[in-house]
Amino acid sequence: MSDELNDIALAMVKPGQGILAADESTGTIKKRFDQIGLANEEENRRAYRELLFTADDAMNNYISGVILFDETLRQSTKDGRRFADVISAAGAVPGIKVDKGAKAHAAFPGEKVTEGLDGLRERLQEYHSLGARFAKWRAVIDIADGLPTTGSIAADAHALARYAALCQENGIVPIVEPEVIMDGPNSGHDIQRCYDVTELTLNMVFDELFAQRVSLPGMILKPNMIVPGLNGPQVPAAEIAEMTVACLKATVPPAVPGIAFLSGGQTEEQATENLSLMNAMGGLPWALTFSYGRALQQAALKAWGGKPENVAAGQAAFTHRAKMNGMAASGTWSAANEKMAA
Ligand code: 13P
């Protein structure tokens, strides 16, 4: 086992902190900017990321890592400081999304497989030279009638393991992200169905990680929580917390140093509450924290609205959310904390 990879992984899940997923591809950030009526231009993307990464209170105290997109890793603040350096100076680890997206899986109607292995070694080497010390690869597993199939999960599990091994070969900690989708086109399933599909997926992913000789102490898992589909029968937060911890205990070896959840379409407060309840349970063999995109950024994006005069308001909203999730990472959040001044 490489101590260096394990050190990076532990730094990514420091107590009371978590990861900001700011790796929206150019296409995905367009959907976010559309909500505030902002043009999807490079300077707007740069300005928005500068707002997030220079929110000092949030970055210094609650954010242990930031996932970037290729374009963002190459960008700088208005006054010329490289984003990767700004993030490192705040004590957080810069990371990079390296998959090339989920594409239709040939011969598996309605299912996707994530692409991006070709040329990955060379891309990782360049990203390392640009300051990235961890990477992310996301597999997408949709729940629908008769789906997912084991054939499609197996293809994604194999790609995740090949990606993870390549990362470790190049001094980069892989975030392994198999996302069972809660808000797909058919999201009427119940929480038990999410449990069953996630359990199967995680078992298949860890089988492949073992087969491809991935070092578990040098990786981070980024799973979905066990939740009902968006249009399925809803359940209390305590049930989500209990079922999620049960599923992870049944599938994730304790040698994995940290688990950082995606938010996946939960509201900001739901994502915070669920995480806090899990940590409050105690007795977990891994650090359990957040790696949220939407659930960390939604309020900040709205408060900013693309206007230079609102940068401070956007940063205050981001800082509040980061702080709430920092508390959730220690299991100490309660709804009353939401009223605290940002
Ligand atoms: P969400 O928290 O918005 O799901 O995004 C996290 C992420 O990085 C998905 O790959």
Boltz pocket constraint, residues with backbone or C-beta under 6 A from the ligand:
constraints:
  - pocket:
      binder: B
      contacts: [[A, 21], [A, 23], [A, 138], [A, 177], [A, 261], [A, 262], [A, 263], [A, 264], [A, 265], [A, 291], [A, 292], [A, 293], [A, 294], [A, 295]]
      max_distance: 6.0
